[in-house]
């Protein structure tokens, strides 16, 4: 078990202990609610409070491993429902219900003390332990000039590359230190398909179950077939398109960062909400908890969630009412709303769906199923938003979207009194690139820079294509001086990447301007000052970064 998962299990155990510590108080609250209900059976408010407390107990007890306790609470909750439809109980019915419920209180407390709960997340965590974060590539080719060029360029994308110029050394190298992927020349001085044959041999020995990409001077059917038969996962012809190779490597080794879906949990049951929050954070999601539904609009603006997770019953308003309120705002018409509740009444679930919910999950729920269900909803939301907000060529935010992102990030930074920097990049002499090598090659240059930015920047940084050959980067929590330092490293790396064209290889540079909120907190003015800094960088000779001035 990794350190990360050990830490999460400690959090879950702490939450389990907190649930147990609060259990007597929860039972006392239900006892008081029962007393108020018995004193005034016709009082709908007293009935509603008792029903909500039982509903919460049904979900939270099951979540923390006390399945029987949760099921019994659910039965007592269901027995109350006819009273909402004006059914009247006799005194004998009331006495029987009260006696059985009080017996439940005592039994539940005794059972909780005598045996601990089994948190459902344990199996899930064991299945999802951290993978090795190594990004090691073995580059196998006896053509030192070509391999050295590929090595230098792959290193700009953040990989660790080890050159192996003797095919016979590969098996020993793999046994000594296992790589994430092997990029190998199909043939060698030992034969036209010696590389493929060696890979097949190593696999037969059981030493290689890692992705393999073949490169070759030829794109013939015979060579490609040989690569497939050797178990190849990719095939590139020389000169190798480094951006395409990088994309293929990332796809094969799963190097991309966790999706980091933003999930807002709204639930008045703090301990249970913390439990689900810990599970989702362990899956790489960014989670915000909200126990007071009245703060929903402000939190939606600040956090900009990609999915809402609600309970049906809450003291201030119901989840259904909250869902309707959210759907009345056109900005949130498409955001996924998922209910997570112990309510299994199909009528109530239908009410939730009709109020705008996309799904209804029933407590208790296994962490693995919860993560899967929410991930699929959030991913679909991202894909739909991407059609509207993303640039088709680079996959970055488009002009409109990046301006909206800047406005939102400035608001957050201002409220939190945090720094924020903005950078504008412009490719140097890009018109010459298009005129000399053609627009398809120019598009490839744009894709190269966009991929380099995504790989070298933080996940919290926001990158957009502002238009043409201009890019914009928002650096939350960062000063202009720090942003300039980071961007300068990317500038140097970009200049070392070979761009391929029929006329020959060439390199491209970029210039940039950087500003932060020390100059202005107005989004339009910030764009103006950063554009002025970019202009000075261009006038100063290009391939440099200028800080904005007052």
Order of alpha helices (4+ residues) and beta strands (2+ residues): alpha-alpha-alpha-alpha-alpha-beta-alpha-beta-alpha-beta-alpha-beta-alpha-beta-alpha-beta-alpha-beta-alpha-beta-alpha-beta-alpha-beta-alpha-alpha-beta-alpha-alpha-beta-beta-alpha-beta-alpha-beta
